[in-house]
Amino acid sequence: MELRHLRYFLTVAEQLHFARAAEMLGIAPPTLSVQIQEMERKLQVQLFVRTKRSVALTSAGEAFAEEARGVLAQFEQALHVGRRAGRGELGRVEIGYVGSAVFGGILQQQISAFRRQWPDAEVQAREWPMHRLSEALEEGRVDVAFVRMPLALAPSLQTHVLLRDRFCLALPADHALAQPAAAGQAVKARSLADEAFILPEQELGTHEVCRRGGFTPRSESRPGSLLAVLAEVSVGAGVAVVPGVLTQVVDLPNVVYRPLAGAAIGSEVAAVFRRFERSPAVKNMIAAIRKSVPLVVPAVAAG
């Protein structure tokens, strides 16, 4: 028995007239009659009481009609859900991010915009170690990653820059370079030659400062997240070259920010995604990301 048989039966059950039902269905009355009789044989029950003047449902027919309506309604719902999923209105997007995406507001902005446009799609976001995100994207464990560039990426991945930033120096408040006498001055790279460095996940800024100053860091610590880096700075374990966006959103006790002298050491937060994405929901998020214009973080004040 096929869905069309249920539609034939329900049309007759609603019209209680074979000729009208056949006309509505676009088939000949004899064909409709044969189809109903075939259903009755398969079910081994009489669905209609037929006379020359009337057609009526039997008790079995009434019970069958109720169930048939439920089956067709469920089928239509399945079609509706399938079409919506195909348009990306439903589905799931797995997001991996690093702290910079949160501190810069990029993660919040992109997820909020996506949810406004596709409220029934599910979005899951989780912080990841930055070095694991490329592999997670390739393996399908993450659909979109928000990272601080540069990052080594597989050829199958693409990026779109969402925030342009520059590195600055975070140092303990009792450090000589943080004292009022040093206010208004950018920190020169060579003045950091004897410092212990706390390294964030994105080490580009630190390596560039060391290159400019012509030295190798005396000691290095890699605590992980940016907050963990600043925590070590706050307890006097060393200094750190960190994204400038932190100066706007993270104010920890005993941590002072200073600009770095010389040409700005730029860095970018970007969305990373698969070049040949198949999921409609993920495609919708990628399309929205591609339309986004990068935000620019103001330079760190020297005071």
Secondary structure as UniProt FT lines:
FT   HELIX           3..15
FT   HELIX           18..25
FT   HELIX           29..43
FT   STRAND          48..50
FT   STRAND          55..57
FT   HELIX           59..86
FT   TURN            87..88
FT   STRAND          92..97
FT   HELIX           99..103
FT   TURN            104..105
FT   HELIX           106..117
FT   TURN            119..120
FT   STRAND          122..127
FT   HELIX           130..139
FT   STRAND          144..149
FT   TURN            155..156
FT   STRAND          157..172
FT   TURN            173..174
FT   HELIX           176..178
FT   HELIX           180..182
FT   TURN            183..184
FT   HELIX           189..192
FT   TURN            193..194
FT   STRAND          197..200
FT   HELIX           204..213
FT   STRAND          220..224
FT   HELIX           226..234
FT   TURN            235..236
FT   STRAND          239..243
FT   TURN            244..245
FT   HELIX           246..249
FT   TURN            253..254
FT   STRAND          255..258
FT   STRAND          266..274
FT   TURN            275..276
FT   HELIX           280..290
FT   STRAND          295..296
//
